[in-house]
Amino acid sequence: MLSRLLRSSGSVWMLALMASSISIAGCFGTIGGGGSEVVMVDGGGTGPIASKPDASPDQTTTPDSTVTNEPTSPDDPTGTDDPSRPTREVYFADMRSFLQEFCINCHGADGRMANLGVYTDATHKLTPVDFWAHALKRVNDQQMPPIKPDAADAVERFNEGVSLFKDWEKAGFPEKKGGTTDPNANKGKEDPLAKFPDLASCRGEEALPARLWRLTPVQIAYSIEDAFGANIKIPAFSLSEKRIGGFGNNADSSGLGGVDITALVQQFGEVSVEVLAKVQDWKDCAAAQTDDCVKTLIADYGQKLWRRPLVQAEKDKLLQGFQTLSTEEDRSTGLEYVIERILMSANFLFRSEYGQEDTSQAGMRRLTSYEVATFLSFFLWQSIPDQALMDAAAKDELKTSTQVDQHVQRMLKDERAKRGLIEFFNDWLQLQRIFTQEKDTTQYPEMTDALRQQLYKSSQLYLAELVWTQKADLKTVFLSKEAFVNADIAKLYQGVQATGTDLQKVTLDGSRRAGILTSPTYLIAHSGKSSTGFVHRGVFFLEQLACRPIPAAPAGAVEAGKAKLKDVDLTKLTQREIQQIHGADPSCNFCHKIIDPAGAAFEIFDPMGRFRLNEKGLPIDASGKLEDFGDMQPSFKNALELSNNLAQSQHFQQCFTMKLYTHSWGRPPEGERNCALAHTYDGLQKGQFTLFDSYAAILRSPQFFLRKQPADGK
């Protein structure tokens, strides 16, 4: 069936995509609108919508600088504090080479650390004064860069760069000649945790960009289940992703490449066979003699899966494909084509948030009622709208907050509502890694596929119990002493009694475990093949749970660290002691003094997530201290205390708000200007961070209905 599908006239674009392994994007004018489907092949983009990069800043020539770089005092190694030295005219373009040489190596060209890559690449946009002032202060305090240049020519370039940096500061960090020097005009892109926005100080309510948003594998699976019924077997979908802010549902860069298309064609083929075998109305139509039922199925299932009514041209195109294949092959083959063609369409695979032009606000677009219905259903249910939402959209009755709230309250009573927050935690904590994290089965023969499935299900029951049944607050997820175990999982918990294969709720010994971060599911997902994953556990905790990004290892750092261990007998050292030797190298020390305390905290759990106090017969030191985490208690004895310190802090509440925002809107927040983040945090506080109330906190965002017009105006 697949080869016939690819030969059909409606699938030429799939052949092109698979042949060239490029991305797919839906043309704005047709997805979510009328007319026949048009798919735009864009070999240069990485996602469904690629905004035009801003023009590079004006290139300037640095004025003649004959000022000596000889230091005038120990506190002024560059000589830039000499009052007789003339101030030069410096702009961003003059600073780029310095930033790229001395900053990007750690901070990452991909913007991993403080989004510095965003501020220094070819698409540079106006950067806030506060950001550069903070950066220069760290250079002046000799905190940055952590590895100082030592070659004579590098030292000279560094000193000259710092000199330019200080002149740039005196001018107010202008981007280009004639640019603003007003600090307030530059604010709005700060790290939100450096200055978390509040309703009293946030600047503006910027709308999100108009966009198409690719469905996640989970959303594809739930949509098929809700459209065709739970009795069909659904493949395990997997699509390429670029994780942004810790999540794989990024709206700005999630496209479809050739490998994705090839896999989806195969998997949707499996779905079509299942539907024809198990779904009654499709089975009945396969046995019918006329095309009337085919027309009905196209209209009904097309509307369900495309989240809007099909126009006549689209219906005719699908019917024509059915008739052609029915004549050439048989009726079932034609119906399989209809199913696969609906699923393989960009109208199914991408959510439209393009809207219609808002004539009352220049440059703004307002979501249509069908787009609002789609947003609500995927936000709350991770799936397609139900009939009530579609009926409301058809009447254009999803245009006000009151209308939306009425449907939200109705939808929250449906059990599908548990999917949204559970999927948020799954993606945030990357619990699905339990299926892909390799284990040395010689050392850990108990690590079977069956155990992986049981552990994942255990975590899902745990989250459902707290989110749905108990309506618990945020900290309870990280402090609860409840767990779901069976006989096999109980062996990992030690001291927990359970029999049989069915998962049952138990109460744990609070001195050994509390919360999701001490569950075997999480611990195995974030371990190594035969190790605890010391560094990974530490980095993941800091970046994803505490919102403190860690710079990438400098070039050669890993090799330098390994060299320190070359002649060391590792069999007589704990992993923490090994890391201390590894991190002693100057190229490693800056990062490891941040990472290692958090990594050590979880050493009381072995690679299979079992509690322990000793390693290699030696006592484990899991204590540590974290610096600069707001109101969070810095010192801890082990992972339990670290989790408790985190869960009790306002810092964690703010981090959670940022993560929930990122997952909900498909992009990270952008600092003080983001009033939507401030509104969300305010709503969560009023609900005392009860997880179920977080839905309302997100949906009451002032940017809910509006989107910005794309730069090209299309």
Secondary structure as the mmCIF struct_conf table of DSSP 4:
data_model
#
loop_
_struct_conf.conf_type_id
_struct_conf.id
_struct_conf.beg_label_comp_id
_struct_conf.beg_label_asym_id
_struct_conf.beg_label_seq_id
_struct_conf.end_label_comp_id
_struct_conf.end_label_asym_id
_struct_conf.end_label_seq_id
HELX_RH_AL_P HELX_RH_AL_P1 LEU A 2 ARG A 7
BEND BEND1 SER A 8 SER A 8
HELX_RH_3T_P HELX_RH_3T_P1 SER A 9 SER A 11
HELX_RH_AL_P HELX_RH_AL_P2 VAL A 12 SER A 20
TURN_TY1_P TURN_TY1_P1 SER A 21 SER A 21
STRN STRN1 SER A 23 GLY A 26
TURN_TY1_P TURN_TY1_P2 PHE A 28 GLY A 32
BEND BEND2 GLY A 33 SER A 36
STRN STRN2 VAL A 39 ASP A 42
TURN_TY1_P TURN_TY1_P3 GLY A 43 GLY A 44
BEND BEND3 THR A 46 PRO A 48
HELX_LH_PP_P HELX_LH_PP_P1 SER A 51 GLN A 59
HELX_LH_PP_P HELX_LH_PP_P2 THR A 61 ASP A 64
BEND BEND4 THR A 72 THR A 72
STRN STRN3 SER A 73 SER A 73
TURN_TY1_P TURN_TY1_P4 PRO A 74 ASP A 75
STRN STRN4 ASP A 76 ASP A 76
TURN_TY1_P TURN_TY1_P5 PRO A 77 THR A 78
TURN_TY1_P TURN_TY1_P6 THR A 80 ASP A 81
TURN_TY1_P TURN_TY1_P7 PRO A 83 SER A 84
BEND BEND5 ARG A 85 ARG A 85
HELX_LH_PP_P HELX_LH_PP_P3 PRO A 86 ARG A 88
HELX_RH_AL_P HELX_RH_AL_P3 PHE A 92 PHE A 102
TURN_TY1_P TURN_TY1_P8 CYS A 103 CYS A 103
HELX_RH_AL_P HELX_RH_AL_P4 ILE A 104 HIS A 107
TURN_TY1_P TURN_TY1_P9 ALA A 109 ASP A 110
BEND BEND6 GLY A 111 GLY A 111
TURN_TY1_P TURN_TY1_P10 ARG A 112 ASN A 115
HELX_RH_AL_P HELX_RH_AL_P5 LEU A 116 THR A 120
BEND BEND7 ASP A 121 ASP A 121
TURN_TY1_P TURN_TY1_P11 ALA A 122 THR A 123
HELX_RH_AL_P HELX_RH_AL_P6 VAL A 129 ASN A 140
TURN_TY1_P TURN_TY1_P12 ASP A 141 GLN A 142
BEND BEND8 MET A 144 ILE A 147
BEND BEND9 ALA A 151 ALA A 151
HELX_RH_AL_P HELX_RH_AL_P7 ALA A 152 LYS A 170
TURN_TY1_P TURN_TY1_P13 ALA A 171 GLY A 172
BEND BEND10 GLU A 175 LYS A 176
TURN_TY1_P TURN_TY1_P14 LYS A 177 GLY A 178
HELX_RH_AL_P HELX_RH_AL_P8 PRO A 183 ASN A 186
BEND BEND11 GLY A 188 GLY A 188
BEND BEND12 GLU A 190 GLU A 190
TURN_TY1_P TURN_TY1_P15 PRO A 192 ALA A 194
BEND BEND13 LYS A 195 LYS A 195
TURN_TY1_P TURN_TY1_P16 LEU A 199 SER A 201
HELX_LH_PP_P HELX_LH_PP_P4 GLU A 206 ALA A 207
STRN STRN5 LEU A 208 PRO A 209
HELX_LH_PP_P HELX_LH_PP_P5 ALA A 210 ALA A 210
STRN STRN6 ARG A 211 ARG A 214
HELX_LH_PP_P HELX_LH_PP_P6 LEU A 215 THR A 216
HELX_RH_AL_P HELX_RH_AL_P9 PRO A 217 PHE A 228
TURN_TY1_P TURN_TY1_P17 ALA A 230 ASN A 231
BEND BEND14 ILE A 232 ILE A 232
STRN STRN7 ILE A 244 ILE A 244
TURN_TY1_P TURN_TY1_P18 GLY A 245 GLY A 246
STRN STRN8 PHE A 247 PHE A 247
BEND BEND15 GLY A 248 GLY A 248
TURN_TY1_P TURN_TY1_P19 ALA A 251 SER A 253
HELX_RH_AL_P HELX_RH_AL_P10 GLY A 258 LYS A 278
HELX_RH_AL_P HELX_RH_AL_P11 GLN A 280 ALA A 287
BEND BEND16 GLN A 289 ASP A 291
HELX_RH_AL_P HELX_RH_AL_P12 ASP A 292 TRP A 306
TURN_TY1_P TURN_TY1_P20 ARG A 307 ARG A 307
BEND BEND17 ARG A 308 ARG A 308
HELX_LH_PP_P HELX_LH_PP_P7 PRO A 309 VAL A 311
HELX_RH_AL_P HELX_RH_AL_P13 GLN A 312 GLU A 328
TURN_TY1_P TURN_TY1_P21 GLU A 329 GLU A 329
HELX_RH_AL_P HELX_RH_AL_P14 ARG A 331 LEU A 343
TURN_TY1_P TURN_TY1_P22 MET A 344 MET A 344
BEND BEND18 SER A 345 SER A 345
HELX_RH_AL_P HELX_RH_AL_P15 ALA A 346 LEU A 349
STRN STRN9 PHE A 350 GLU A 353
STRN STRN10 GLN A 356 GLU A 357
TURN_TY1_P TURN_TY1_P23 THR A 359 SER A 360
BEND BEND19 GLN A 361 GLN A 361
TURN_TY1_P TURN_TY1_P24 ALA A 362 GLY A 363
STRN STRN11 MET A 364 ARG A 366
HELX_RH_AL_P HELX_RH_AL_P16 SER A 369 LEU A 380
TURN_TY1_P TURN_TY1_P25 TRP A 381 TRP A 381
BEND BEND20 GLN A 382 SER A 383
HELX_RH_AL_P HELX_RH_AL_P17 GLN A 387 ALA A 394
TURN_TY1_P TURN_TY1_P26 LYS A 395 ASP A 396
BEND BEND21 LYS A 399 THR A 400
HELX_RH_AL_P HELX_RH_AL_P18 SER A 401 LEU A 412
TURN_TY1_P TURN_TY1_P27 LYS A 413 LYS A 413
BEND BEND22 ASP A 414 ASP A 414
TURN_TY1_P TURN_TY1_P28 GLU A 415 ARG A 416
HELX_RH_AL_P HELX_RH_AL_P19 ALA A 417 LEU A 429
TURN_TY1_P TURN_TY1_P29 GLN A 430 GLN A 430
HELX_RH_3T_P HELX_RH_3T_P2 LEU A 431 PHE A 435
TURN_TY1_P TURN_TY1_P30 THR A 436 THR A 436
TURN_TY1_P TURN_TY1_P31 THR A 441 GLN A 443
TURN_TY1_P TURN_TY1_P32 PRO A 445 GLU A 446
HELX_RH_AL_P HELX_RH_AL_P20 ASP A 449 ALA A 464
HELX_RH_PI_P HELX_RH_PI_P1 GLU A 465 THR A 469
BEND BEND23 GLN A 470 GLN A 470
STRN STRN12 ASP A 473 ASP A 473
HELX_RH_AL_P HELX_RH_AL_P21 LEU A 474 LEU A 479
STRN STRN13 GLU A 482 VAL A 485
HELX_RH_AL_P HELX_RH_AL_P22 ALA A 487 TYR A 493
BEND BEND24 GLN A 494 GLY A 495
BEND BEND25 GLY A 500 ASP A 502
STRN STRN14 GLN A 504 THR A 507
TURN_TY1_P TURN_TY1_P33 GLY A 510 ARG A 512
BEND BEND26 GLY A 515 GLY A 515
HELX_RH_3T_P HELX_RH_3T_P3 ILE A 516 THR A 518
BEND BEND27 SER A 519 SER A 519
HELX_RH_AL_P HELX_RH_AL_P23 PRO A 520 ALA A 525
TURN_TY1_P TURN_TY1_P34 HIS A 526 HIS A 526
BEND BEND28 SER A 527 SER A 527
BEND BEND29 LYS A 529 SER A 531
HELX_RH_AL_P HELX_RH_AL_P24 PHE A 534 PHE A 540
HELX_RH_PI_P HELX_RH_PI_P2 PHE A 541 LEU A 545
BEND BEND30 ALA A 546 ALA A 546
HELX_LH_PP_P HELX_LH_PP_P8 PRO A 551 PRO A 554
TURN_TY1_P TURN_TY1_P35 ALA A 555 GLY A 556
HELX_RH_AL_P HELX_RH_AL_P25 ALA A 557 LYS A 564
TURN_TY1_P TURN_TY1_P36 LEU A 565 ASP A 567
HELX_RH_3T_P HELX_RH_3T_P4 LEU A 570 LYS A 572
BEND BEND31 LEU A 573 LEU A 573
HELX_RH_AL_P HELX_RH_AL_P26 GLN A 575 HIS A 582
TURN_TY1_P TURN_TY1_P37 GLY A 583 ALA A 584
BEND BEND32 ASP A 585 ASP A 585
HELX_RH_AL_P HELX_RH_AL_P27 PRO A 586 ALA A 601
HELX_RH_3T_P HELX_RH_3T_P5 PHE A 602 ILE A 604
STRN STRN15 PHE A 605 PHE A 605
TURN_TY1_P TURN_TY1_P38 PRO A 607 MET A 608
STRN STRN16 PHE A 611 PHE A 611
BEND BEND33 LEU A 613 LEU A 613
STRN STRN17 ASN A 614 GLU A 615
TURN_TY1_P TURN_TY1_P39 LYS A 616 GLY A 617
STRN STRN18 LEU A 618 PRO A 619
STRN STRN19 GLY A 624 LYS A 625
BEND BEND34 ASP A 628 ASP A 628
TURN_TY1_P TURN_TY1_P40 GLY A 630 ASP A 631
BEND BEND35 MET A 632 MET A 632
STRN STRN20 SER A 635 PHE A 636
BEND BEND36 LYS A 637 ASN A 638
HELX_RH_AL_P HELX_RH_AL_P28 ALA A 639 ALA A 647
TURN_TY1_P TURN_TY1_P41 GLN A 648 GLN A 648
HELX_RH_AL_P HELX_RH_AL_P29 GLN A 650 TRP A 665
TURN_TY1_P TURN_TY1_P42 GLY A 666 GLY A 666
BEND BEND37 ARG A 667 ARG A 667
HELX_RH_3T_P HELX_RH_3T_P6 GLY A 671 ARG A 673
HELX_RH_AL_P HELX_RH_AL_P30 CYS A 675 LYS A 686
TURN_TY1_P TURN_TY1_P43 GLY A 687 PHE A 689
STRN STRN21 THR A 690 THR A 690
HELX_RH_3T_P HELX_RH_3T_P7 LEU A 691 ASP A 693
HELX_RH_AL_P HELX_RH_AL_P31 SER A 694 LEU A 699
TURN_TY1_P TURN_TY1_P44 ARG A 700 ARG A 700
TURN_TY1_P TURN_TY1_P45 PRO A 702 GLN A 703
BEND BEND38 PHE A 704 PHE A 705
STRN STRN22 LEU A 706 LYS A 708
HELX_LH_PP_P HELX_LH_PP_P9 GLN A 709 PRO A 710
TURN_TY1_P TURN_TY1_P46 ALA A 711 ASP A 712
#
